[in-house]
Amino acid sequence: MLNTVDLHTPTTDGADGGDTCGFNVVMSDRYSCAMKFCCAEDSHDIRVGLRALIESTSGFACVGAYDAMEPALAGIDRFTPDVVLIDLGLPRMSGTDGIRLLKRRHPRLALVVLTIYDDDDRIFQALCGGACGYLLKKTPPDRLLEGIREAMAGGSPVSPEVARRMIALFRDFQPAPKDDCGLTPHEIRVLRFLVDGYNYKTAAVELGVSVRGYCDSSGTYSRLFRIAIVCAMCG
């Protein structure tokens, strides 16, 4: 059984959904034009489920599914995916340390946390390390796919529970007079919609803009998190 599967490597094992096609065949068939996805997840069942979800979705291709950070680093260096989902509780090298290393090696790579942990410490460490999003493992499959697309578009997919913790930080933090942390009224509205569990389509309707217009505006979301982190650290 292979716990670390690289989809460009021919295998007949099939334990993680192994592909019997070789590198050249796979690349010319669908991988060259699809959004390339990779994950680092030590749970076999979750890893297999993620791979099955990605492979069954049009426009996506899973180029690697790894059970630890060390083999994931080597595979990512070799095949350069577009988006990487990373579990924080990995054996040996933690997901947080892996995020920092990947951010240095591949600054433009979209790194999204997928974890059971929703405590402030891990959230801040992952986001400060370079993650552009933070999703909990109870995220429904359709929202997970939407989050991956969001990260690719320059946004910051975040579970509502995590976003609510960010809102709590703003409420608890007492800035100096006239210090609004640089947030515009529109940015605050966008953040509140995401906290309430809206997706792009429903939030766009409430804001009275097109889906494309909302996606463009939500690119400021990563800036909101950076501001929240600074506020928490200074508080």
C-alpha positions as CSV (number, residue, x, y, z in Angstrom):
1,M,0.0,0.0,0.0
2,L,1.3,3.4,-0.9
3,N,0.6,6.1,1.7
4,T,2.4,8.7,-0.4
5,V,1.0,8.9,-4.0
6,D,2.4,11.0,-6.7
7,L,0.0,10.9,-9.6
8,H,2.7,11.5,-12.2
9,T,4.3,8.2,-11.1
10,P,2.9,5.1,-12.7
11,T,1.4,2.7,-10.1
12,T,-0.9,-0.3,-10.1
13,D,-1.4,-0.2,-6.3
14,G,-4.7,1.8,-6.3
15,A,-4.8,2.1,-2.5
16,D,-4.9,5.9,-2.8
17,G,-6.6,5.8,-6.2
18,G,-3.3,5.2,-8.0
19,D,-3.2,6.0,-11.7
20,T,-1.8,3.4,-14.1
21,C,-1.0,6.1,-16.7
22,G,2.6,7.3,-17.1
23,F,3.8,10.9,-16.8
24,N,3.7,11.8,-20.5
25,V,0.2,10.4,-21.0
26,V,-1.2,12.1,-17.9
27,M,0.3,15.5,-18.7
28,S,-0.9,15.5,-22.3
29,D,-4.4,14.3,-21.4
30,R,-5.8,16.6,-18.7
31,Y,-3.1,17.9,-16.3
32,S,-1.6,20.4,-18.6
33,C,-4.7,22.6,-18.7
34,A,-6.4,21.9,-15.4
35,M,-6.0,23.6,-12.0
36,K,-3.3,21.5,-10.3
37,F,-4.1,20.4,-6.8
38,C,-1.9,18.8,-4.1
39,C,-2.5,17.9,-0.5
40,A,-0.5,16.9,2.6
41,E,-2.8,14.9,4.9
42,D,-1.8,12.0,7.1
43,S,-5.3,10.5,7.4
44,H,-5.6,7.8,4.7
45,D,-9.4,8.2,4.4
46,I,-9.3,12.0,4.1
47,R,-6.5,11.8,1.6
48,V,-8.4,9.3,-0.6
49,G,-11.6,11.4,-0.2
50,L,-9.8,14.6,-1.3
51,R,-8.2,12.9,-4.3
52,A,-11.6,11.4,-5.3
53,L,-13.3,14.8,-5.0
54,I,-10.7,16.6,-7.1
55,E,-10.4,14.0,-9.8
56,S,-14.2,13.9,-10.2
57,T,-14.5,17.7,-10.6
58,S,-14.1,19.2,-14.1
59,G,-11.2,21.6,-14.4
60,F,-9.2,20.1,-11.5
61,A,-6.4,17.6,-11.4
62,C,-4.7,16.1,-8.4
63,V,-1.0,15.9,-9.0
64,G,0.0,14.7,-5.5
65,A,-1.4,13.3,-2.3
66,Y,1.1,12.9,0.6
67,D,1.0,11.6,4.1
68,A,3.7,13.8,5.5
69,M,5.3,17.2,4.8
70,E,8.7,15.9,3.8
71,P,7.6,14.0,0.7
72,A,5.1,16.8,-0.1
73,L,7.9,19.3,-0.2
74,A,9.8,17.2,-2.7
75,G,6.7,16.6,-4.9
76,I,5.7,20.2,-4.8
77,D,9.2,21.3,-5.8
78,R,9.1,18.9,-8.8
79,F,5.6,19.4,-10.1
80,T,4.6,22.9,-8.8
81,P,0.8,22.7,-8.2
82,D,-1.4,25.7,-8.2
83,V,-3.1,25.1,-4.8
84,V,-1.9,23.0,-1.8
85,L,-4.2,21.9,1.1
86,I,-2.2,21.3,4.2
87,D,-3.1,19.6,7.5
88,L,-1.4,21.2,10.5
89,G,-1.1,18.0,12.6
90,L,1.3,16.1,10.4
91,P,4.0,13.7,11.7
92,R,7.6,14.9,12.0
93,M,7.5,18.3,10.3
94,S,4.4,20.2,11.2
95,G,2.1,21.7,8.6
96,T,2.9,25.2,10.0
97,D,6.6,24.7,9.5
98,G,5.9,23.3,6.0
99,I,3.9,26.4,5.1
100,R,6.7,28.7,6.1
101,L,9.2,26.7,4.0
102,L,6.9,26.5,1.0
103,K,6.2,30.2,1.1
104,R,9.9,30.9,0.8
105,R,10.4,28.4,-2.0
106,H,7.2,29.2,-3.9
107,P,6.0,32.7,-3.0
108,R,3.1,32.7,-5.4
109,L,1.8,29.2,-4.4
110,A,-1.7,29.3,-2.8
111,L,-1.4,27.5,0.5
112,V,-4.7,26.6,2.3
113,V,-4.9,25.0,5.7
114,L,-7.4,22.1,6.1
115,T,-7.5,21.1,9.8
116,I,-9.6,20.3,12.8
117,Y,-7.9,23.0,14.9
118,D,-9.6,26.4,15.3
119,D,-7.7,27.9,18.1
120,D,-6.2,31.4,17.8
121,D,-2.6,30.2,18.2
122,R,-2.6,27.8,15.2
123,I,-4.7,30.2,13.1
124,F,-2.2,33.1,13.6
125,Q,0.9,30.9,13.1
126,A,-0.4,29.5,9.9
127,L,-1.6,32.8,8.4
128,C,1.6,34.6,9.5
129,G,3.6,31.7,8.0
130,G,2.1,32.3,4.6
131,A,-1.2,30.5,4.3
132,C,-3.8,32.4,2.3
133,G,-6.8,30.5,3.7
134,Y,-8.0,28.4,6.7
135,L,-10.7,25.8,6.3
136,L,-11.9,23.3,8.9
137,K,-12.3,19.6,8.0
138,K,-16.0,19.7,8.5
139,T,-16.3,22.0,5.4
140,P,-18.8,20.5,2.9
141,P,-17.2,19.3,-0.4
142,D,-18.9,22.0,-2.5
143,R,-17.6,24.7,-0.2
144,L,-14.1,23.1,-0.2
145,L,-14.0,23.2,-4.0
146,E,-15.3,26.8,-3.9
147,G,-12.5,27.7,-1.4
148,I,-9.8,26.2,-3.7
149,R,-11.1,28.3,-6.6
150,E,-11.2,31.3,-4.3
151,A,-7.6,30.8,-3.3
152,M,-6.6,30.5,-7.0
153,A,-8.4,33.8,-7.7
154,G,-6.3,35.6,-5.1
155,G,-8.9,35.4,-2.3
156,S,-8.7,33.9,1.2
157,P,-11.1,31.1,1.9
158,V,-11.9,30.8,5.6
159,S,-14.5,28.8,7.5
160,P,-17.1,31.0,9.2
161,E,-16.0,29.9,12.7
162,V,-12.5,31.1,12.0
163,A,-13.7,34.3,10.5
164,R,-15.8,34.9,13.5
165,R,-12.7,34.7,15.7
166,M,-11.2,37.4,13.6
167,I,-14.3,39.6,14.1
168,A,-14.0,38.9,17.9
169,L,-10.4,40.2,17.8
170,F,-11.6,43.5,16.2
171,R,-14.3,43.9,18.9
172,D,-11.8,43.2,21.7
173,F,-9.1,45.4,20.3
174,Q,-9.4,49.0,21.3
175,P,-7.5,51.1,18.8
176,A,-6.2,54.6,19.4
177,P,-8.6,57.4,18.5
178,K,-9.1,57.8,14.7
179,D,-7.3,54.5,14.1
180,D,-9.6,52.4,12.0
181,C,-6.9,49.8,11.1
182,G,-7.2,50.9,7.5
183,L,-10.5,49.1,6.8
184,T,-13.1,50.6,4.5
185,P,-16.8,50.2,5.1
186,H,-17.0,47.9,2.1
187,E,-14.2,45.6,3.4
188,I,-16.1,45.3,6.7
189,R,-19.3,44.4,4.9
190,V,-17.5,41.7,2.9
191,L,-16.0,40.2,6.0
192,R,-19.3,40.1,7.8
193,F,-21.0,38.3,4.9
194,L,-18.3,35.6,5.0
195,V,-18.6,35.3,8.8
196,D,-22.3,34.6,8.3
197,G,-21.6,31.8,5.9
198,Y,-22.4,33.5,2.6
199,N,-20.7,32.3,-0.5
200,Y,-19.7,34.4,-3.5
201,K,-23.1,34.2,-5.3
202,T,-25.3,35.0,-2.3
203,A,-23.0,37.7,-1.0
204,A,-22.9,39.3,-4.4
205,V,-26.7,39.5,-4.4
206,E,-26.8,41.1,-1.0
207,L,-24.1,43.6,-2.1
208,G,-25.8,44.4,-5.4
209,V,-22.8,43.5,-7.5
210,S,-21.9,40.8,-10.0
211,V,-20.2,37.7,-8.8
212,R,-17.1,38.8,-10.7
213,G,-17.3,42.2,-9.0
214,Y,-17.6,40.5,-5.6
215,C,-14.7,38.2,-6.2
216,D,-12.5,41.1,-7.2
217,S,-13.5,43.0,-4.1
218,S,-12.9,40.0,-1.8
219,G,-9.3,40.0,-2.8
220,T,-8.9,42.4,0.1
221,Y,-9.8,39.6,2.5
222,S,-6.2,38.5,2.9
223,R,-5.4,42.1,4.0
224,L,-8.1,42.0,6.6
225,F,-6.5,38.9,8.1
226,R,-3.1,40.5,8.2
227,I,-4.6,43.5,10.0
228,A,-6.4,41.2,12.5
229,I,-3.2,39.4,13.2
230,V,-1.3,42.6,13.9
231,C,-4.1,43.8,16.1
232,A,-4.0,40.6,18.1
233,M,-0.2,40.6,18.5
234,C,-0.2,44.3,19.6
235,G,-3.1,43.7,22.0
